[in-house]
Amino acid sequence: MSRKTKQGLILLAILVMPSLFYVILSSGEHDIGGMPYYGPREADQSREIKKGVPDTNYYVLPSFPESEIANGKSFDWSSINGQIKVISFVHPDEEGFRVMEQMQTVFERFSDKEQVDLLTFYLGETLNDSTVNALRKGYSPNNKNWRLLKSQNAKTFAFEKLLIDSESNLEIDWFNTIVLVDQNNHIRGYYDGLQYVETKALMDGIKSLRFVEYRPVKSEEDEGK
């Protein structure tokens, strides 16, 4: 095979692979890389996937809890609308910091990706500058992409909104669960925050959700044809 032929094949692969990868990952509007949706769902008779087959309305997080950052200032959840959210909890004991280690790995991988936000609820008594400084000795919370939050309703949020107890099927304490939420606030994954092998699965899930941003969008003119 000549050098020019090899170069041509490489160029062709560069041009074709993104579209091919998308086709592999997405078989429809609601199926990104085969990732599941969690929570209740219902058929939407007003839309069809194909003739005679109704589309599905998936569970959407109805709300987020009132939360504060370390300086006592309220956190504005609307500031991360449309973002991929990785939600975790840190309990002030040694085991809880294993969750922080996984979050640190995810932070380092996606810290330069604007579509991804990490949110960690601190479950200790007080979230203040001393707490943050202690956590920052080994980890990077309260950066642009990773916020350390305090909420009186963190547990209620975990059970009633994130559905950790009813949907996760993980045999761990609820506060050791990491939850992946997509751009439209659908729950897409639960991960064991105590098992380091789960980090790769979590990052693969984030990559799949980010890839949907590259979907070709038809123009209104194309839709009318």
C-alpha atoms as one frame of an Amber mdcrd trajectory, in Angstrom:
protein
   0.000   0.000   0.000   1.424   3.342  -1.037   1.990   6.201   1.387  -0.664
   8.349  -0.342  -3.207   5.529  -0.058  -2.512   5.157   3.676  -2.878   8.913
   4.170  -6.174   8.838   2.277  -7.518   6.010   4.442  -6.488   7.815   7.621
  -8.227  11.002   6.442 -11.354   9.014   5.541 -11.400   7.404   8.989 -11.105
  10.829  10.651 -14.092  12.088   8.658 -16.286   8.994   8.988 -15.623   7.767
  12.532 -17.477  10.545  14.443 -20.706   9.833  12.526 -20.215   6.080  12.838
 -19.565   6.404  16.560 -22.771   8.376  16.936 -24.790   5.721  15.114 -23.342
   3.045  17.402 -24.055   5.054  20.533 -27.510   6.300  19.694 -30.338   4.212
  18.287 -32.978   6.872  18.944 -33.788  10.109  20.680 -33.859   8.490  24.120
 -31.064   5.923  23.851 -27.579   7.338  24.367 -25.059   4.532  24.322 -27.646
   2.136  25.755 -27.573   3.987  29.070 -30.683   3.293  31.141 -33.190   5.791
  32.447 -34.224   5.470  36.080 -37.472   6.319  37.765 -41.119   6.056  36.677
 -41.973   6.418  33.023 -45.086   6.597  30.908 -46.025   6.242  27.269 -46.521
   9.494  25.365 -49.313   8.879  22.874 -48.751  12.300  21.299 -45.373  11.218
  19.888 -44.300   8.059  18.117 -40.868   6.464  17.768 -42.222   4.697  14.718
 -45.704   4.044  13.406 -47.876   2.601  16.148 -45.134   2.770  18.793 -45.526
   5.658  21.260 -42.537   7.555  22.609 -41.731   7.493  26.331 -41.688  10.240
  28.932 -38.886   9.523  31.407 -38.627  10.670  34.982 -37.174  14.153  35.396
 -35.813  15.518  38.674 -38.674  17.776  39.786 -36.550  20.126  41.879 -33.264
  20.658  43.670 -32.872  21.419  47.383 -32.060  24.815  48.787 -28.297  24.686
  49.200 -25.443  26.851  50.386 -21.759  27.017  49.575 -19.075  27.443  52.241
 -19.513  31.181  52.728 -23.221  30.766  53.459 -24.271  32.126  50.076 -27.182
  30.347  48.402 -26.300  28.187  45.433 -28.220  29.048  42.267 -29.192  25.743
  40.637 -30.420  27.570  37.545 -26.789  28.465  36.829 -26.159  24.870  35.730
 -29.288  24.300  33.653 -28.537  22.045  30.713 -25.405  20.635  32.328 -24.404
  17.044  33.013 -24.438  16.681  36.798 -22.428  14.251  38.907 -24.004  14.311
  42.362 -22.363  12.809  45.448 -22.268  13.115  49.223 -19.361  13.221  51.632
 -19.834  11.872  55.130 -17.231  13.103  57.649 -15.558   9.750  58.235 -12.737
   7.819  56.579 -15.007   5.793  54.321 -16.686   8.901  53.006 -13.387  10.182
  51.668 -13.183   7.223  49.307 -16.097   8.844  47.489 -14.089  12.061  47.341
 -11.191  10.206  45.727 -13.459   9.023  42.927 -14.866  12.500  42.492 -11.339
  13.892  42.358 -10.475  11.508  39.527 -13.597  12.548  37.618 -12.836  16.220
  38.281  -9.311  15.899  36.915 -10.619  14.176  33.788 -13.400  16.693  33.035
 -12.261  19.903  34.728 -11.785  21.587  31.353 -15.162  20.450  30.006 -17.802
  23.128  30.506 -20.703  20.681  30.078 -19.891  18.748  33.273 -20.576  19.873
  36.841 -19.709  17.966  40.013 -21.859  18.621  43.089 -21.007  17.178  46.502
 -23.257  17.577  49.539 -21.311  17.762  52.796 -23.181  15.816  55.514 -21.212
  17.067  58.509 -22.566  19.579  60.996 -21.045  22.720  59.513 -19.740  23.694
  56.108 -17.316  26.580  56.520 -13.923  27.712  55.291 -12.149  25.360  57.716
 -14.077  22.395  56.335 -13.289  23.367  52.774  -9.621  23.915  53.553  -9.423
  20.480  55.183 -11.013  18.819  52.174  -8.841  20.749  49.749  -5.683  19.198
  51.227  -6.297  16.160  49.061  -9.189  17.129  46.814 -10.446  20.028  44.704
 -14.018  20.920  45.732 -15.281  24.486  45.371 -13.653  24.924  42.016 -15.549
  26.134  38.962 -16.679  22.628  37.981 -16.915  21.042  41.443 -19.061  22.626
  44.118 -19.216  21.628  47.758 -22.733  22.221  49.070 -24.608  22.100  52.359
 -28.343  21.432  52.539 -30.660  20.518  55.389 -32.644  18.530  52.842 -29.790
  16.502  51.347 -31.111  13.155  52.583 -34.670  13.949  51.506 -33.327  14.935
  48.081 -31.385  11.666  47.856 -34.417   9.508  48.661 -37.342  11.414  47.181
 -35.790  13.039  44.113 -32.661  11.035  43.261 -34.535   7.826  44.181 -31.365
   6.262  45.576 -33.168   3.880  47.926 -35.714   2.613  45.406 -33.763   2.605
  42.120 -30.031   2.200  42.686 -29.901  -1.504  43.712 -26.530  -0.853  45.352
 -25.930  -2.539  48.691 -24.229   0.442  50.286 -25.243   3.359  52.480 -27.161
   5.938  50.453 -24.524   8.629  51.045 -21.844   6.534  49.341 -23.769   6.572
  46.048 -22.723   8.753  43.111 -25.565   9.724  40.777 -25.211  10.725  37.128
 -27.857  13.138  35.813 -28.021  14.138  32.158 -28.543  17.514  30.502 -32.318
  17.186  30.764 -32.271  16.150  34.443 -32.936  12.468  33.765 -31.188  10.048
  36.127 -28.824   7.930  34.001 -26.668   6.020  36.468 -25.893   5.046  40.057
 -22.309   4.218  41.016 -20.740   2.734  44.121 -18.599   5.512  45.535 -16.567
   3.037  47.611 -15.385   0.962  44.654 -12.609   2.538  42.631 -13.410   0.293
  39.650 -16.692   2.212  39.320 -14.799   5.380  38.362 -14.218   4.231  34.789
 -17.878   3.266  34.359 -18.902   6.700  35.629 -16.513   8.496  33.284 -17.686
   6.377  30.346 -21.245   7.407  31.176 -20.267  11.072  31.182 -18.522  10.661
  27.829 -21.653   9.106  26.326 -23.806  11.977  27.575 -21.343  14.555  26.248
 -21.336  12.890  22.849 -25.036  13.609  22.349 -24.066  17.277  21.985 -22.492
  16.350  18.654 -25.723  14.982  17.203 -26.507  16.492  13.823 -29.401  18.931
  14.205 -31.742  19.245  11.223 -32.691  22.727  10.154 -36.327  23.721   9.815
 -35.814  23.758   6.070 -34.576  20.142   6.141 -37.477  19.108   8.392 -39.929
  20.446   5.849 -38.553  18.366   3.004
